[in-house]
Amino acid sequence: MLIKKDSLSQPQDENCTHVINVPFLEYQTLSVDTKKLLLNVRMQASLVWSDPDMAWNRSEYQYDEAMLPVMKVWTPELHVTNGIKTTMKHASRDLLAYYDGTIKHTVIINAEVNCEVDMFNYPFAADDCPVALQAWTTDGERSNPLNTMIIHDMILTVHRECSFLSECGTQLTLGQLWMIDGAHGDWQTENVQYLQSEDRTDRNYILVSLRIRYINPFITLLLPSILILLADVISFALPLAGGERNCFKVTLVLSFTMFLVILNNELPGDSHCSPIIRTHFCVCLSLLVLSMLVSMMLTGLAHDGKFLFCWCTTGIKKQKNRENNEEQEVEEVKPDISVIQLHPSDENNQLLRKVVSFLDDHETQKKETQIDHNLANKLDKIFFFLYFIFGTVYFAAMLYVMVNHNCVVNHFNFWY
């Protein structure tokens, strides 16, 4: 008898608004997509509503309740207002109907919620994401207050004399909310609660409190950058001459670059609050490159007195001395056919003078090289202390900002 009715339309009463009770709703966070800023949720809701067309007289049918196929009875549709994609499935093929027209049923809702999570202080991110659970109106639109006002004004304009007309649709009455399995991947669902909008009592939403489990992102993202910069600081203990330090610093720069390329897919996407960890990686790479360039310039200064493309004072003196020595050697090598053969003792004296001149030049060059080394080592120590102090202050400030700074995001711009 009830099946043959095919009651597939929303029950109608005098005020055209049907109340749907949700005595129990089970919430579960499936995943958080940090690239697309999407929240994947699953909700299982118990629904209770009244349908007078499905009531029966117990004198004719003596049972108080009956199981009916869900495809033969109207069931309310629930949707997520800020959901990009929402699917509602029936938990079973049958529903429970009572003799007085009360119907109970359970539905499962899966939704992709557009939630711009505050990712500024990633990997220490935490934010609240609303999941607006709404019913549908009879014209096929969601229970949007703007649409409701426009339809209501049109009805009043056309039927001013019909004072009994009112809004048509469904109204949700929410009951108990329960969260299950709050940990998924790197994100932890700390709490869920029912709330209402401050300006509209018919705007119900579930406020989901999310917090990232920072251990894994910290180990895979922050810790390698800290250790690489620490290795760069320790590399100042290597000798400036010889090239070992420069080779090591070039290796660090290339390693950090490959590290960023490999972990590019792991970094969160850009949003209103762009993750500060991107700026952190840029600063780390800049510090590594700066340290490498300074080390190369100081190595050149220690080797031949050359600082970048300029010559320092000792280098200029060294070059002049080398030119004078070459001129003297050329003059001594030129043969003089007008001079008679020298006595053997004079040849020995001339050879001795050449040896003494060579030793003096070598000693002078050694002193100049030592001066260059001392200057390069002094500049190297100054740069080391500045580099160490700046790196320590930077990491302390960056960690403080990551942990304590909050970026304000408007999560309710889907309501207008």
Sequence and secondary structure as in RCSB ss.txt:
>XXXX:A:sequence
MLIKKDSLSQPQDENCTHVINVPFLEYQTLSVDTKKLLLNVRMQASLVWSDPDMAWNRSEYQYDEAMLPVMKVWT
PELHVTNGIKTTMKHASRDLLAYYDGTIKHTVIINAEVNCEVDMFNYPFAADDCPVALQAWTTDGERSNPLNTMI
IHDMILTVHRECSFLSECGTQLTLGQLWMIDGAHGDWQTENVQYLQSEDRTDRNYILVSLRIRYINPFITLLLPS
ILILLADVISFALPLAGGERNCFKVTLVLSFTMFLVILNNELPGDSHCSPIIRTHFCVCLSLLVLSMLVSMMLTG
LAHDGKFLFCWCTTGIKKQKNRENNEEQEVEEVKPDISVIQLHPSDENNQLLRKVVSFLDDHETQKKETQIDHNL
ANKLDKIFFFLYFIFGTVYFAAMLYVMVNHNCVVNHFNFWY
>XXXX:A:secstr
 HHHH B S    TTSEEEEEEEEEEEEEEEEETTTTEEEEEEEEEEEEE GGG   TTTS  SEEEEEGGGB  
  EEETTEEEEEEEESSSEEEEETTSEEEEEEEEEEEEE     TTTTS EEEEEE EEEB TTS B  HHHHHH
HHHHHHHH TT TT    EEEEEEEEEEE   EETTEEEEEEEEEE SS TT EEEEEEEEE THHHIIIIIHHH
HHHHHHHHHGGGS SSSSHHHHHHHHHHHHHHHHHHHGGGGS    SS  HHHHHHHHHHHHHHHHHHHHHHHHH
HHHHSEETTEE HHHHHHHHHHHHHHHHHHHHHS  TTS    HHHHHHHHHHHHHHHHHHHHHHHHHHHHHHHH
HHHHHHHHHHHHHHHHHHHHHHHHHHHHH      TTTT  
